[in-house]
């Protein structure tokens, strides 16, 4: 297989592994991948956090969810309120409103802790519909593997699944690889 770069360089290899995070979707669309827009605020340093029991991480399971955590320098990171917007312009236009809502939600939980947003941002957040990563082997990309391991455990999944890919390439077979192929049926998370 020969892979060409934008700078017209060519790389010859027997196999190609695409492990490029979200950018892999730009090369090969995977219908089981799902993206949302997520929002976060980091506050100014807070003088007194004694009302916050052990500064414990808080993660709501409501939809849209909300999470809160503290930093070493007494800032508070407030995030969540994801939505299904997948267009950057639409996502970005909601940032100020989402920032204000995140602060408002924090104030409901901790009415005696006063915070000001110092930093805020938005980004896409991706996952696989059933929460299990995908190793893609597609006819239009012979001798190629796509590693789609997104979400909270993407780095861990990538390390584990890369071993299955190497096992198949080196030994000719990896019995566990089939569990992660794109053809597998989706597992119902509910």
C-alpha positions in Angstrom: 0.0 0.0 0.0 1.2 3.5 -0.8 0.0 6.5 1.2 0.5 10.0 -0.1 0.8 13.1 2.0 -0.4 16.6 1.2 3.2 17.5 0.5 3.3 14.8 -2.2 5.5 12.5 -0.1 4.8 8.8 -0.5 5.1 6.2 2.2 5.0 2.5 1.2 3.8 0.0 3.9 2.2 -3.4 4.0 -0.4 -2.0 6.5 -1.7 1.4 7.6 -3.3 2.0 11.0 -5.3 5.2 11.3 -5.3 6.2 14.9 -6.0 9.9 14.5 -8.7 10.6 17.1 -11.7 12.5 15.7 -9.8 13.3 12.5 -10.0 9.7 11.5 -13.7 10.4 10.8 -12.7 12.9 8.2 -10.9 10.1 6.3 -13.5 7.4 6.8 -17.0 8.2 8.0 -18.2 5.7 10.6 -22.0 5.6 11.0 -21.7 4.3 14.6 -19.7 7.4 15.7 -21.7 10.1 17.4 -20.7 13.7 18.2 -22.2 16.3 20.5 -21.2 19.8 21.5 -20.0 20.3 25.1 -19.4 23.4 27.2 -17.2 24.2 30.1 -16.4 27.1 32.5 -13.4 27.6 34.7 -14.0 30.1 37.5 -11.8 32.6 39.2 -10.0 31.2 42.4 -12.5 30.8 45.2 -11.3 31.8 48.7 -13.5 29.4 50.8 -14.6 26.0 49.6 -15.5 24.7 53.1 -19.2 24.1 52.1 -18.1 21.7 49.4 -17.6 18.3 51.2 -14.1 17.1 50.6 -14.1 19.0 47.3 -15.6 15.8 45.8 -16.1 15.5 42.1 -19.8 15.9 41.3 -21.3 14.3 38.2 -25.0 14.4 37.5 -26.6 11.6 35.5 -29.4 13.9 34.3 -29.6 14.7 30.6 -28.2 17.1 29.8 -25.6 16.3 32.5 -23.5 18.6 34.6 -20.2 18.0 36.3 -18.2 20.1 38.8 -14.7 19.7 40.2 -12.1 21.9 41.9 -8.5 22.6 41.0 -5.4 22.9 43.2 -5.6 26.7 42.9 -9.2 26.7 44.2 -10.9 27.2 40.8 -14.0 25.4 39.9 -14.5 23.6 36.6 -18.2 23.4 35.6 -19.0 21.5 32.5 -21.7 19.7 30.5 -25.1 20.9 29.2 -24.2 19.1 25.9 -26.4 19.4 22.9 -26.6 17.7 19.5 -25.3 20.6 17.6 -22.7 19.4 15.1 -21.9 22.6 13.2 -19.1 24.6 14.7 -20.7 28.0 14.0 -23.9 26.9 15.7 -22.0 25.4 18.7 -19.9 28.5 19.1 -22.9 30.9 18.9 -24.3 29.1 22.0 -21.1 29.5 24.1 -22.1 32.7 26.1 -25.6 31.4 26.9 -24.2 28.0 28.0 -21.5 29.7 30.1 -24.2 31.7 31.9 -26.4 28.5 32.4 -23.4 26.6 33.8 -22.8 29.3 36.3 -26.5 29.5 37.1 -26.6 25.7 37.7 -23.6 26.0 40.0 -25.2 28.7 42.0 -28.3 26.5 42.6 -26.1 23.8 44.1 -23.8 26.2 46.0 -25.7 29.4 46.7 -23.1 30.6 49.2 -20.1 30.2 47.0 -19.7 33.2 44.7 -17.8 32.5 41.4 -17.0 34.5 38.3 -16.2 32.8 35.0 -12.6 33.3 34.0 -12.3 30.9 31.1 -14.9 29.2 29.0 -14.9 27.1 25.9 -16.8 24.7 23.7 -15.7 21.7 21.7 -17.0 18.6 20.0 -17.1 15.4 22.1 -17.3 12.1 20.3 -18.2 8.5 21.1 -19.5 5.3 19.7 -23.3 4.8 19.9 -22.9 1.7 22.2 -19.9 3.1 24.1 -17.6 0.4 22.8 -14.7 1.4 20.5 -14.5 0.3 16.9 -11.7 -1.2 14.9 -12.7 -0.5 11.4 -11.6 -2.7 8.5 -13.2 -1.4 5.3 -13.1 -2.8 1.7 -12.2 0.6 0.2 -9.1 0.8 2.5 -7.4 -2.6 2.0 -4.7 -3.6 4.6 -5.8 -0.7 6.8 -7.2 -0.4 10.2 -9.1 2.5 11.7 -9.0 2.8 15.5 -12.1 4.8 16.7 -11.7 5.0 20.4 -13.3 8.2 21.6 -14.8 9.5 24.8 -13.7 9.3 28.4 -11.7 6.1 28.0 -10.4 6.8 24.5 -6.7 6.7 25.4 -7.0 3.5 27.4 -9.1 1.8 24.6 -6.5 2.9 22.0 -3.7 1.3 23.9 -5.6 -2.0 24.4 -7.0 -2.2 20.9 -3.7 -1.3 19.2 -2.4 -4.6 20.7 -5.2 -6.5 19.0 -4.4 -4.9 15.7 -0.6 -5.7 16.1 -1.5 -9.3 17.1 -3.5 -9.7 13.9 -0.9 -8.2 11.7 2.1 -10.1 13.2 0.4 -13.4 14.1 -2.2 -13.4 11.3 -5.1 -13.7 13.8 -6.4 -12.0 16.9 -9.5 -13.8 18.3 -10.7 -10.8 20.3 -10.5 -8.3 17.4 -13.9 -9.4 16.1 -15.5 -8.1 19.3 -14.6 -4.5 18.2 -15.1 -4.7 14.4 -17.5 -2.2 12.8 -19.8 -5.0 11.7 -20.7 -6.1 15.2 -24.3 -5.5 16.3 -24.7 -2.4 18.5 -25.2 -3.3 22.2 -28.1 -1.5 23.8 -26.8 0.7 26.6 -30.2 1.2 28.2 
